[in-house]
Amino acid sequence: MTDLILHHYPTSPFSEKVRIAFGLKKLGWKSVTIPNIMPKPDLMPLTGGYRKTPVMQIGADIYCDTQLIMLEIEKHAPTPPLLPPGKEGEARALAMWIDRNIFWAAVGIVMGAIGDKLPEAFHKDRSEFSGRSFEPAKLKAAAPIAAQQTYAQLVLAEEMLGDGRAYLLGAAPSLADCALYNPVWFIKERLGGGKAVPPLDRLPRLTAWSERMKAIGSGNPTEMSAADALAVAKAAKPAACSVDAADPSGLKAGQKISITPDDTGKVPVTGTLVGLTPDHISISRNDERVGDIVVHFPRAGFIVTPA
Ligand SMILES: N[C@@H](CCC(=O)N[C@@H](CS)C(=O)NCC(=O)O)C(=O)O
C-alpha cells in the first residue's frame, strides 16, 4: 500500500506547507480530517502520543513533522524537485528558519486579531500545547510585537526576490517556498479573505509570489475516514529501515527510547529503535488497533532519551 495519507485539518498552516507540495508534484493523496485540538483518539494509535498536525501515513509507516514529511514526499515523487539539485542544504535551512521563527510570529498576528472569537477549549489546548498563554487579552496585547517580528523577517524574503527571481531559490518553487507559504497563507486566509493585509501590504514582491504559490494548488485529494486509515495501517507491514552503527549519538538498534519535540506539543513517544540516519530516527511500536507500525521523526528539534 503506497497511498500517501495526510492526517490534517483545513485551517492548519503546517498542513498547507504539505498540501502545496502535493500540488507542486501533481500528486493524488488521501485526506483524513483530524480534530484541531486534543483529544485525537484515532491519531494516537498511529503516532503513539505525537499530537501535532499534520502527520503523514504510508501503510504502516507514520511520518511526524513536516521536516520529514517533505523529504518523504520527495522520495516518493522526485520530480519536480522540492530540493533543487546543488541547493538541497539551502532549501532545508531556509525551511528550518521559516518554520521555527516566522511561523510563531505569524500566529501572534492572527491570534491577536481573532483569538477572542475562538472557543475557550481552543485557548486551553493551545496554552498547554505551546506553554504560552492563549488568553485573548494577552494575545491582543502581544500582537503588535508579533507584527513587527513577522515584518522584520518577511523583509528578508522580499530581498531574496529583489533580483526578479520568481521563487526564493530561483525560477522554480522549492521546499523553501512551500515553507514560507505556511505563515503567509495563514495571515492572508485568516485575516484578509485571501488578500494581502499588514504587514504583507508593504511587501509587493512577496504578495505577487504568494499569488504564484496559490496557483500551484493542492494536487488531487480523496477523502478517507480515520477508521479506514487505521485499517490500512493494520493490513500493512512497515518498510525496512536500518540503524547507522557509526551514528555520533551512540544509539544502537533494538534500544528502547523516547522521542520528544523540543518546542511545542512535548509528548514523548516510546518504542524500539529500528532506523537511524542523519535525517531521521525511527521506532517500532505496537498498538492493538493497528498492530506493528514504525513511527519516523526528524533528528533536528527532537530530543531522544533512553526509555
Ligand atoms: N514542527 C512541526 C510543527 C507542526 C505544528 O505546530 N502544527 C500545528 C498546526 S499548524 C499544531 O500541531 N497545532 C496543534 C494541533 O494541531 O493539535 C511540523 O513541521 O510539522
The ligand as a Gaussian input file, in Angstrom:
#p B3LYP/6-31G(d) Opt

LIG

0 1
 N        7.371000      21.258000      13.575000
 C        6.042000      20.823000      13.254000
 C        5.044000      21.927000      13.606000
 C        3.608000      21.495000      13.436000
 C        2.626000      22.401000      14.157000
 O        2.978000      23.171000      15.076000
 N        1.368000      22.287000      13.739000
 C        0.304000      22.983000      14.423000
 C       -0.870000      23.165000      13.457000
 S       -0.425000      24.065000      12.005000
 C       -0.211000      22.116000      15.533000
 O        0.198000      20.971000      15.664000
 N       -1.138000      22.630000      16.339000
 C       -1.724000      21.836000      17.386000
 C       -2.651000      20.775000      16.862000
 O       -2.999000      20.753000      15.674000
 O       -3.079000      19.970000      17.682000
 C        5.985000      20.444000      11.787000
 O        6.814000      20.911000      10.992000
 O        5.147000      19.603000      11.423000

